[in-house]
């Protein structure tokens, strides 16, 4: 799909096309549609990010919580499966799996939401290192960091969608 085609979509078709970009949160696409037309991928992304930034904290927290644990074997959205596979998180040794699960549990217990990292271009070691380091963060910093990582993930997904044209 091209950006020009995307600009011409009805609200319903737009939500169908990009509602998945922010994990299980089609409300973002629904709101972003109002800001058409976009003159670039970055403009579309900014419009969607602005919807999240202007949302109540409860909606932001729900968005964060919609993401799966990294390295989990839980059912995930196809985009998450592909992204985690690219970082090698689908091929963890039993020890790595136990370690990442322990980090996920500690992180969720500490912050109240799953650890989120845009894993494109990262390795298993990068992910583990980031998890260990970010466990040291203040809760408000980590909340903002999680949102920033979600924005990166959404940008990659939008770019992939538009590149398939």
C-alpha positions as semicolon CSV with decimal commas, in nm:
position;residue;x (nm);y (nm);z (nm)
1;X;0,000;0,000;0,000
2;X;0,124;0,347;-0,080
3;X;0,086;0,652;0,138
4;X;-0,141;0,808;-0,127
5;X;-0,366;0,502;-0,111
6;X;-0,363;0,511;0,267
7;X;-0,471;0,876;0,263
8;X;-0,776;0,776;0,055
9;X;-0,898;0,497;0,282
10;X;-1,223;0,526;0,471
11;X;-1,192;0,533;0,849
12;X;-1,294;0,168;0,872
13;X;-1,051;0,058;0,599
14;X;-0,770;0,258;0,757
15;X;-0,827;0,097;1,097
16;X;-0,837;-0,243;0,925
17;X;-0,508;-0,167;0,745
18;X;-0,307;-0,018;1,033
19;X;-0,502;-0,081;1,353
20;X;-0,258;-0,359;1,443
21;X;0,052;-0,137;1,422
22;X;0,017;-0,042;1,790
23;X;-0,031;-0,382;1,954
24;X;-0,401;-0,466;2,004
25;X;-0,484;-0,092;2,013
26;X;-0,686;0,003;1,704
27;X;-0,814;0,314;1,887
28;X;-0,489;0,485;1,787
29;X;-0,552;0,435;1,415
30;X;-0,913;0,539;1,465
31;X;-0,805;0,871;1,612
32;X;-0,508;0,926;1,378
33;X;-0,733;0,895;1,071
34;X;-0,869;1,241;1,154
35;X;-0,531;1,401;1,078
36;X;-0,521;1,294;0,710
37;X;-0,366;1,355;0,467
38;X;-0,009;1,269;0,561
39;X;0,274;1,374;0,334
40;X;0,521;1,115;0,460
41;X;0,564;0,801;0,665
42;X;0,707;1,019;0,942
43;X;0,400;1,244;0,939
44;X;0,169;0,942;0,969
45;X;0,381;0,802;1,251
46;X;0,387;1,139;1,432
47;X;0,008;1,159;1,408
48;X;-0,029;0,815;1,564
49;X;0,228;0,889;1,835
50;X;0,049;1,214;1,917
51;X;-0,272;1,014;1,976
52;X;-0,088;0,806;2,236
53;X;0,081;1,107;2,395
54;X;-0,251;1,290;2,430
55;X;-0,432;0,984;2,567
56;X;-0,499;0,948;2,939
57;X;-0,232;0,764;3,134
58;X;-0,471;0,470;3,181
59;X;-0,496;0,428;2,802
60;X;-0,117;0,449;2,769
61;X;-0,080;0,184;3,038
62;X;-0,333;-0,039;2,859
63;X;-0,127;0,000;2,539
64;X;0,189;-0,102;2,721
65;X;0,016;-0,397;2,883
66;X;-0,114;-0,514;2,542
67;X;0,240;-0,622;2,451
68;X;0,359;-0,978;2,510
69;X;0,654;-1,069;2,728
70;X;0,971;-1,096;2,522
71;X;1,081;-1,453;2,471
72;X;0,753;-1,593;2,598
73;X;0,587;-1,885;2,434
74;X;0,247;-1,725;2,472
75;X;0,022;-1,659;2,179
76;X;0,127;-1,334;2,010
77;X;0,024;-1,114;1,722
78;X;0,197;-1,219;1,397
79;X;0,407;-0,899;1,391
80;X;0,538;-0,969;1,743
81;X;0,623;-1,329;1,651
82;X;0,823;-1,211;1,349
83;X;1,003;-0,936;1,542
84;X;1,100;-1,165;1,828
85;X;1,214;-1,435;1,584
86;X;1,445;-1,180;1,419
87;X;1,619;-1,126;1,753
88;X;1,656;-1,500;1,811
89;X;1,401;-1,505;2,091
90;X;1,225;-1,800;1,930
91;X;1,539;-2,013;1,973
92;X;1,629;-1,970;2,338
93;X;1,812;-2,248;2,515
94;X;1,633;-2,380;2,826
95;X;1,870;-2,174;3,042
96;X;1,815;-1,858;2,837
97;X;1,441;-1,914;2,847
98;X;1,445;-1,949;3,226
99;X;1,665;-1,639;3,260
100;X;1,447;-1,422;3,036
101;X;1,131;-1,546;3,213
102;X;1,281;-1,456;3,551
103;X;1,372;-1,110;3,420
104;X;1,021;-1,068;3,273
105;X;0,865;-1,162;3,607
106;X;1,093;-0,930;3,804
107;X;1,028;-0,646;3,561
108;X;0,649;-0,687;3,566
109;X;0,649;-0,715;3,946
110;X;0,852;-0,395;3,972
111;X;0,678;-0,182;3,710
112;X;0,332;-0,335;3,663
113;X;0,367;-0,388;3,287
114;X;0,575;-0,605;3,051
115;X;0,926;-0,516;2,939
116;X;0,911;-0,362;2,593
117;X;1,201;-0,326;2,354
118;X;1,205;-0,267;1,980
119;X;1,407;-0,579;1,904
120;X;1,470;-0,521;1,533
121;X;1,845;-0,539;1,474
122;X;1,912;-0,669;1,826
123;X;2,044;-1,002;1,947
124;X;1,939;-1,218;2,242
125;X;2,236;-1,077;2,433
126;X;2,123;-0,719;2,359
127;X;1,775;-0,798;2,488
128;X;1,900;-0,960;2,808
129;X;2,140;-0,674;2,873
130;X;1,865;-0,415;2,821
131;X;1,633;-0,604;3,056
132;X;1,895;-0,617;3,328
133;X;1,984;-0,249;3,289
134;X;1,629;-0,119;3,274
135;X;1,533;-0,300;3,593
136;X;1,739;-0,024;3,760
137;X;1,521;0,257;3,622
138;X;1,277;0,475;3,816
139;X;0,913;0,372;3,741
140;X;0,820;0,698;3,562
141;X;1,133;0,681;3,345
142;X;1,057;0,321;3,261
143;X;0,696;0,407;3,172
144;X;0,823;0,670;2,925
145;X;1,092;0,434;2,796
146;X;0,831;0,166;2,728
147;X;0,624;0,416;2,528
148;X;0,931;0,527;2,330
149;X;1,006;0,164;2,244
150;X;0,643;0,117;2,134
151;X;0,680;0,420;1,905
152;X;0,989;0,260;1,747
153;X;0,806;-0,071;1,698
154;X;0,513;0,111;1,536
155;X;0,746;0,300;1,302
156;X;0,909;-0,025;1,185
157;X;0,566;-0,182;1,128
158;X;0,436;0,118;0,933
159;X;0,753;0,128;0,722
160;X;0,717;-0,242;0,644
161;X;0,352;-0,195;0,550
162;X;0,429;0,092;0,314
163;X;0,737;-0,081;0,169
164;X;0,522;-0,372;0,052
165;X;0,364;-0,148;-0,209
